[in-house]
Amino acid sequence: MGTMKFLQGKIAFVQGGSRGIGAAIVRRLADEGAVVSFSYASAAAKAEALVDGIAAAGGMAYATRADSADAEALRQALRHAAGRFGALDILVNNAGILPWGFIEELSLETFDRAMAVNVRSAFIASQEAARHMGDGGRIINIGSVNADRMPVAGGSVYAMSKAALVGLTKGMARDLGPRGITVNNVQPGPVDTDMNPADGESAEQLTALMALDRYGRADEIAGLVAYLAGPEAGYITGASLSIDGGFSA
């Protein structure tokens, strides 16, 4: 008789789950027994492949196309997931983009898009999810160590958007604490994804800033998220937890 998986029977929604860190989170939550719905903006083929792979491994996952900058589409995706399964236990806000450029060169459109995807979508998704969560739910934001440290030029708007998640996390933890819902913020350092590959042009410079001489892996981030989603993390809330190979040390 197999060991009970610690997220068995839980319903999860991952915002931005078709690739990179998001896909690793979807897989890990499903591996731990959760039924996982996730949104994606454009990578339909990757989303379908992820769903098929999880099904082949004995898990359950469902993909919904919803641009995180589209408030109503995001709300509808969460309502659909909650309605389909009758509840929502876990929300992971992973959607994010990487605006880059010197402050005097960045357009207002770039700024607005970054805030819409990196910050506003976390607020919208959390607001909607909280309406469907029972006591003891979990909300986990995926921020960045750049909220605390931006060691190179060009990342002002990105750093600001991730710093905003720190404040949002703390405030929501207070709002939802009476219901036993925890809210936490995971802050990865450089992780090997298509957004910031370990063999990219900035890799050598970034690796030199870390205590560990390597990029992180998406599955390492997913492991921390799964822990925060589980029963042993019930006394952690309002926290920003760095997982960065010593980038901020």
C-alpha positions in Angstrom: 0.0 0.0 0.0 1.5 3.3 -1.1 2.2 6.3 1.1 -0.4 9.0 1.0 0.8 12.0 -0.9 0.6 15.2 1.2 -1.4 17.2 -1.2 -3.9 14.4 -2.0 -7.4 15.8 -2.6 -6.2 19.4 -2.8 -7.2 21.7 -5.7 -4.5 24.0 -7.0 -4.4 26.8 -9.6 -1.0 28.0 -11.0 -1.1 31.3 -12.8 1.5 31.1 -15.6 2.2 27.4 -15.6 3.1 26.3 -19.0 6.9 26.5 -18.9 10.0 27.2 -16.8 9.4 27.5 -13.1 5.6 27.5 -13.6 5.7 24.1 -15.3 8.0 22.7 -12.7 5.5 23.8 -10.0 2.5 22.3 -11.8 4.4 19.0 -12.1 5.4 18.9 -8.5 2.0 19.8 -7.1 0.5 17.1 -9.3 3.2 14.6 -8.2 2.1 15.3 -4.6 -1.5 14.5 -5.3 -3.1 17.8 -6.1 -5.4 18.4 -9.0 -3.8 21.3 -10.8 -5.4 23.9 -13.2 -3.0 26.3 -14.7 -3.1 29.3 -17.0 -0.9 30.2 -20.0 -0.8 33.2 -22.3 0.6 31.8 -25.6 2.5 28.5 -25.2 -0.4 26.2 -26.1 1.8 23.4 -27.3 3.8 23.4 -24.1 0.7 23.6 -22.0 -0.8 20.6 -23.8 2.4 18.6 -23.5 2.5 19.3 -19.8 -1.0 18.1 -19.3 -0.3 14.9 -21.2 2.9 14.2 -19.3 1.2 14.6 -15.9 -1.7 12.3 -17.1 0.8 9.7 -18.2 2.4 9.8 -14.7 -1.0 9.2 -13.1 -1.8 12.8 -12.2 -4.4 15.4 -13.1 -3.8 18.8 -14.7 -5.9 21.1 -16.8 -4.7 24.1 -18.9 -6.7 27.3 -19.5 -5.6 30.1 -21.9 -5.7 33.4 -20.1 -3.3 36.4 -20.5 -2.5 37.5 -16.9 -2.7 41.1 -18.0 -6.4 40.5 -18.9 -8.2 40.9 -15.6 -11.5 39.4 -16.7 -9.9 36.4 -18.4 -7.9 35.7 -15.3 -10.9 35.9 -13.0 -12.9 33.6 -15.4 -10.1 31.0 -15.4 -10.1 30.9 -11.6 -13.9 30.8 -11.4 -13.9 27.9 -13.9 -11.4 26.0 -11.9 -13.2 26.5 -8.6 -16.5 25.7 -10.2 -15.3 22.5 -11.8 -13.9 21.0 -8.7 -16.1 22.8 -6.1 -13.2 24.4 -4.2 -9.8 25.9 -4.4 -7.1 25.2 -1.9 -3.8 26.5 -3.4 -3.0 29.4 -5.6 0.5 30.0 -7.0 1.0 33.4 -8.7 3.9 32.7 -11.0 3.1 34.8 -14.1 5.9 37.3 -14.8 7.8 39.2 -17.5 11.2 40.7 -17.4 11.2 44.3 -18.6 14.8 45.5 -19.0 16.4 48.8 -20.0 17.8 52.0 -18.5 15.2 54.1 -16.8 15.4 56.9 -19.3 14.7 54.5 -22.2 11.9 52.4 -20.9 8.5 53.2 -22.4 5.4 53.8 -20.3 3.8 50.8 -22.2 6.6 48.6 -20.9 6.1 49.8 -17.4 2.4 49.3 -17.5 2.7 45.8 -18.9 5.2 44.8 -16.2 2.9 46.1 -13.5 -0.1 44.4 -15.0 1.5 41.0 -15.3 3.9 41.0 -12.3 1.8 42.7 -9.7 -1.8 43.4 -10.7 -2.4 39.8 -11.8 -1.3 38.5 -8.4 -3.8 40.9 -6.7 -6.6 39.9 -9.0 -5.9 36.1 -8.8 -5.6 36.2 -5.0 -8.8 38.3 -4.6 -10.7 35.8 -6.7 -9.1 32.7 -5.2 -9.8 33.9 -1.6 -13.5 34.0 -2.5 -13.4 30.2 -3.2 -11.0 29.1 -0.5 -11.9 27.5 2.7 -10.0 27.8 6.0 -6.4 26.7 5.7 -5.8 27.7 2.1 -2.5 28.6 0.6 -1.5 31.6 -1.6 2.1 31.6 -2.8 3.6 34.5 -4.9 6.7 33.9 -7.0 8.8 37.0 -6.6 12.5 37.5 -7.1 15.6 38.1 -5.1 15.9 41.2 -7.2 13.3 42.7 -4.9 16.1 43.0 -2.3 19.2 43.3 -4.6 19.6 44.5 -8.1 23.3 44.4 -8.8 23.3 45.4 -12.4 21.9 48.3 -14.4 18.7 48.0 -16.4 16.5 46.2 -13.9 14.7 49.1 -12.1 11.2 48.3 -13.2 11.5 44.6 -12.7 13.0 45.0 -9.2 10.2 47.4 -8.3 7.5 45.0 -9.5 9.0 42.2 -7.4 9.4 44.5 -4.4 5.6 45.3 -4.7 4.9 41.6 -4.2 6.7 41.7 -0.8 4.2 44.3 0.5 1.2 42.6 -1.1 2.2 39.3 0.6 2.5 40.9 4.0 -0.8 42.8 3.7 -2.7 39.7 2.4 -1.3 37.6 5.2 -2.9 40.0 7.7 -6.2 40.1 5.8 -6.5 36.3 5.4 -4.9 35.1 8.6 -8.1 34.9 10.6 -9.3 32.3 8.1 -6.1 30.3 8.5 -5.0 31.1 4.9 -1.3 31.6 4.6 0.3 34.0 2.1 4.0 33.7 1.3 6.4 35.0 -1.3 9.2 32.8 -2.8 12.2 34.8 -4.1 14.3 32.8 -6.6 17.7 33.9 -7.6 19.0 33.1 -11.1 17.3 29.9 -12.4 18.0 28.1 -15.6 14.9 28.9 -17.7 14.3 30.3 -21.2 13.9 33.7 -19.6 17.4 33.6 -18.1 19.3 30.5 -19.3 22.4 29.2 -17.5 24.3 29.5 -20.8 23.0 33.0 -21.6 25.1 36.2 -22.0 24.6 37.3 -18.4 25.2 33.9 -16.8 28.9 34.3 -16.0 28.3 37.7 -14.4 25.4 36.5 -12.3 27.1 33.2 -11.2 30.0 35.2 -9.9 27.6 36.9 -7.5 26.4 33.7 -5.9 27.9 31.6 -3.0 27.1 28.5 -5.0 28.8 28.4 -8.4 25.7 27.5 -10.4 22.2 28.5 -11.5 19.2 27.1 -9.7 16.9 24.5 -11.2 13.2 25.0 -11.7 12.5 21.8 -9.7 14.3 23.3 -6.7 12.0 26.3 -6.7 9.0 23.9 -7.1 10.1 21.9 -4.1 9.9 25.0 -1.9 6.5 25.9 -3.3 5.2 22.4 -2.6 6.4 22.6 1.0 4.7 26.0 1.5 1.5 24.5 0.0 1.6 21.5 2.4 0.5 20.9 6.0 3.9 21.3 7.6 4.1 25.0 6.5 0.9 26.1 8.3 2.7 28.5 10.6 4.6 30.3 7.9 2.8 33.4 6.6 3.7 36.9 5.4 7.2 35.7 4.7 9.5 36.3 1.7 11.8 33.2 1.4 14.9 33.5 -0.8 16.1 30.5 -2.7 19.0 32.0 -4.6 22.2 30.0 -4.2 23.6 32.7 -1.9 23.0 35.6 -4.4 21.8 37.8 -1.5 24.3 36.5 1.1 
